[in-house]
């Protein structure tokens, strides 16, 4: 289910989705940050998870934020524990 939803986001490239915190990565320096897939990465077909301060407003321009991890494909991203928020 998650894989199909994320694939649709990449195909349609309409927004940058926020993700639920992944306990494997959302600790230490990423503890108080919100994980997401940037709009810039989506349009470049780059499967990267970035983080932004909680409450950031301009989601479409978040491609410049810090990279947490990058994957070869959506399957690996989902299998590593990332889930869409909401």
C-alpha positions in Angstrom: 0.0 0.0 0.0 2.7 2.5 1.0 4.8 1.7 -2.1 1.8 2.3 -4.4 1.0 5.6 -2.7 4.6 6.9 -2.9 4.9 5.7 -6.5 1.8 7.8 -7.3 3.3 10.9 -5.6 6.4 10.5 -7.9 4.3 10.0 -11.0 2.0 13.0 -10.4 4.7 15.3 -8.8 2.1 17.4 -7.1 3.5 17.9 -3.6 6.3 17.1 -1.2 4.9 14.6 1.3 5.7 14.6 5.0 6.7 11.2 6.4 6.2 9.6 9.8 9.3 9.5 11.9 11.5 6.4 11.3 13.0 5.3 14.6 16.1 4.1 12.8 16.9 7.6 11.6 14.9 10.1 13.6 17.2 10.4 16.6 20.3 12.3 17.7 20.7 15.2 15.3 17.4 14.4 13.4 15.4 14.0 16.6 13.4 17.3 16.5 13.1 17.5 12.7 10.3 16.4 10.3 11.2 13.9 7.6 9.9 14.4 4.1 10.6 13.8 0.3 11.3 17.1 -1.3 9.5 18.4 -4.4 12.9 18.9 -6.1 13.9 15.3 -5.5 10.5 14.0 -6.7 10.8 15.9 -10.0 14.3 14.5 -10.4 13.2 10.9 -9.5 15.6 10.9 -6.6 14.4 8.7 -3.7 15.9 10.8 -0.9 14.6 11.5 2.6 15.3 15.0 4.0 14.5 16.7 7.2 13.2 20.2 8.1 12.4 22.0 11.3 9.0 21.3 12.7 6.5 23.8 11.5 8.3 24.7 8.2 5.8 26.4 5.8 7.1 26.3 2.3 7.0 22.6 1.5 7.7 22.9 -2.2 11.0 24.6 -1.6 12.5 22.2 0.9 15.0 20.5 -1.5 17.8 22.4 0.2 17.4 20.8 3.6 19.6 18.2 5.1 19.7 14.7 3.6 19.0 11.8 6.0 19.3 8.9 3.6 18.9 8.1 -0.1 17.6 4.9 -1.8 17.9 3.3 -5.2 14.2 2.8 -5.5 10.8 3.2 -3.7 10.8 -0.4 -2.6 14.0 0.0 -0.6 12.6 3.3 0.9 9.4 1.6 2.1 11.3 -1.6 3.3 13.6 0.6 5.4 10.5 1.7 7.4 9.4 5.0 5.9 5.7 5.7 5.9 3.6 8.6 4.6 2.1 10.9 7.2 -1.7 10.9 7.3 
